[in-house]
Amino acid sequence: MSTTEMMELQRTIGHLRQCVGSLRTVYGDAAAVRRLANDVERLDIDAGDLDESPPRMTHGGQHERVPVPDTPYDQALWLGADDEGVGGHPHERR
């Protein structure tokens, strides 16, 4: 991340912190406000970690392409597979 991006991120986190502070004056110590404050704090910690030790930049290198055939799969591949969540019942397959 460039210095400009880090500065923008820190500025945005600061703005979020101010907004959550304003929400706290309106809603008090509501659970949702505490969670938002915690989220902003986590963002600040993560941004600091990223600034201190940025991850290695990756460049879209060559990826292996795996061909996927357009032909139907052999139905034997699915014998004994669990259909839960997919819909239908095993006795309906033909």
GROMACS elastic network, one bead per residue, 0.5 to 0.9 nm:
[ bonds ]
;  ai    aj funct       b0    kb
    1     4     6  0.81110   500
    1     5     6  0.60299   500
    1     6     6  0.65589   500
    1    50     6  0.83551   500
    1    51     6  0.79648   500
    1    54     6  0.74605   500
    2     5     6  0.51456   500
    2     6     6  0.62922   500
    2     7     6  0.86452   500
    3     6     6  0.50665   500
    3     7     6  0.61170   500
    3     8     6  0.85624   500
    3    51     6  0.87952   500
    4     7     6  0.51353   500
    4     8     6  0.61744   500
    4     9     6  0.85644   500
    5     8     6  0.50614   500
    5     9     6  0.60671   500
    5    10     6  0.86235   500
    6    10     6  0.61315   500
    6    11     6  0.85072   500
    6    47     6  0.76930   500
    6    50     6  0.89435   500
    6    51     6  0.71854   500
    7    10     6  0.51404   500
    7    11     6  0.60987   500
    7    12     6  0.85491   500
    8    11     6  0.50204   500
    8    12     6  0.60734   500
    8    13     6  0.85641   500
    9    12     6  0.50882   500
    9    13     6  0.61345   500
    9    14     6  0.85530   500
    9    44     6  0.89298   500
    9    47     6  0.75638   500
   10    13     6  0.50729   500
   10    14     6  0.61202   500
   10    15     6  0.86132   500
   10    44     6  0.74337   500
   10    47     6  0.75481   500
   10    48     6  0.89071   500
   11    14     6  0.50679   500
   11    15     6  0.62504   500
   11    16     6  0.86967   500
   12    16     6  0.61805   500
   12    17     6  0.85775   500
   13    17     6  0.61370   500
   13    18     6  0.86899   500
   13    40     6  0.67015   500
   13    41     6  0.86287   500
   13    43     6  0.71862   500
   13    44     6  0.66087   500
   14    17     6  0.50149   500
   14    18     6  0.63652   500
   14    19     6  0.87398   500
   14    40     6  0.87163   500
   14    44     6  0.86739   500
   15    18     6  0.51104   500
   15    19     6  0.62772   500
   15    20     6  0.87071   500
   16    19     6  0.50067   500
   16    20     6  0.61489   500
   16    21     6  0.85017   500
   16    37     6  0.88913   500
   16    40     6  0.68548   500
   17    20     6  0.51919   500
   17    21     6  0.61657   500
   17    22     6  0.87090   500
   17    36     6  0.89854   500
   17    37     6  0.71578   500
   17    40     6  0.63865   500
   17    41     6  0.82251   500
   18    22     6  0.62740   500
   18    23     6  0.86917   500
   19    22     6  0.50358   500
   19    23     6  0.62628   500
   19    24     6  0.86431   500
   20    24     6  0.61483   500
   20    25     6  0.88061   500
   20    33     6  0.68858   500
   20    34     6  0.88693   500
   20    36     6  0.67865   500
   20    37     6  0.62746   500
   20    40     6  0.83990   500
   21    24     6  0.50098   500
   21    25     6  0.65684   500
   21    26     6  0.89514   500
   21    33     6  0.87109   500
   21    37     6  0.81197   500
   22    25     6  0.52561   500
   22    26     6  0.66242   500
   22    27     6  0.87870   500
   23    26     6  0.51046   500
   23    27     6  0.58763   500
   23    28     6  0.75551   500
   23    33     6  0.69159   500
   24    27     6  0.51870   500
   24    29     6  0.63127   500
   24    30     6  0.77442   500
   24    33     6  0.62689   500
   24    34     6  0.83844   500
   25    28     6  0.55488   500
   25    29     6  0.85757   500
   27    30     6  0.61108   500
   27    33     6  0.74516   500
   28    33     6  0.77583   500
   29    32     6  0.83511   500
   29    33     6  0.64836   500
   29    34     6  0.65820   500
   30    33     6  0.52857   500
   30    34     6  0.63760   500
   30    35     6  0.87560   500
   31    34     6  0.50750   500
   31    35     6  0.61899   500
   31    36     6  0.86536   500
   32    35     6  0.50675   500
   32    36     6  0.62058   500
   32    37     6  0.86277   500
   33    36     6  0.50266   500
   33    37     6  0.61345   500
   33    38     6  0.85276   500
   34    37     6  0.50533   500
   34    38     6  0.61191   500
   34    39     6  0.85858   500
   35    39     6  0.61181   500
   35    40     6  0.86667   500
   36    40     6  0.62253   500
   36    41     6  0.85787   500
   37    40     6  0.51721   500
   37    41     6  0.62153   500
   37    42     6  0.86296   500
   38    41     6  0.50419   500
   38    42     6  0.61397   500
   38    43     6  0.86379   500
   39    42     6  0.50080   500
   39    43     6  0.61947   500
   39    44     6  0.86510   500
   40    43     6  0.50212   500
   40    44     6  0.62574   500
   40    45     6  0.86959   500
   41    44     6  0.50689   500
   41    45     6  0.62585   500
   41    46     6  0.86484   500
   42    45     6  0.50543   500
   42    46     6  0.60810   500
   42    47     6  0.84670   500
   43    46     6  0.51231   500
   43    47     6  0.59908   500
   43    48     6  0.85035   500
   44    47     6  0.51323   500
   44    48     6  0.61663   500
   44    49     6  0.86470   500
   45    48     6  0.51183   500
   45    49     6  0.62253   500
   45    50     6  0.86355   500
   46    49     6  0.50058   500
   46    50     6  0.61056   500
   46    51     6  0.85276   500
   47    50     6  0.50374   500
   47    51     6  0.60926   500
   47    52     6  0.86340   500
   48    51     6  0.50312   500
   48    52     6  0.61463   500
   48    53     6  0.86642   500
   49    52     6  0.51898   500
   49    53     6  0.61821   500
   49    54     6  0.76016   500
   50    53     6  0.54412   500
   50    55     6  0.72564   500
   51    54     6  0.57984   500
   54    57     6  0.82873   500
   55    58     6  0.88440   500
   58    61     6  0.79495   500
   60    63     6  0.82862   500
   68    71     6  0.88634   500
   69    72     6  0.79971   500
   69    73     6  0.87404   500
   70    73     6  0.88518   500
   72    75     6  0.84542   500
   73    76     6  0.84678   500
   73    77     6  0.74850   500
   74    77     6  0.58245   500
   74    78     6  0.80245   500
   75    78     6  0.56642   500
   75    79     6  0.70680   500
   76    79     6  0.53209   500
   76    80     6  0.89916   500
   77    80     6  0.86726   500
   77    81     6  0.84248   500
   78    81     6  0.53225   500
   78    82     6  0.86392   500
   79    82     6  0.88939   500
   82    85     6  0.87887   500
   82    86     6  0.87515   500
   82    90     6  0.89617   500
   83    86     6  0.53649   500
   83    87     6  0.65911   500
   83    88     6  0.73317   500
   83    89     6  0.71994   500
   83    90     6  0.75548   500
   84    87     6  0.67495   500
   84    88     6  0.86191   500
   84    89     6  0.88255   500
   85    88     6  0.88989   500
   88    91     6  0.84827   500
   88    92     6  0.67060   500
   88    93     6  0.80984   500
   89    92     6  0.54002   500
   89    93     6  0.72191   500
   90    93     6  0.56350   500
   90    94     6  0.89639   500
   91    94     6  0.79979   500
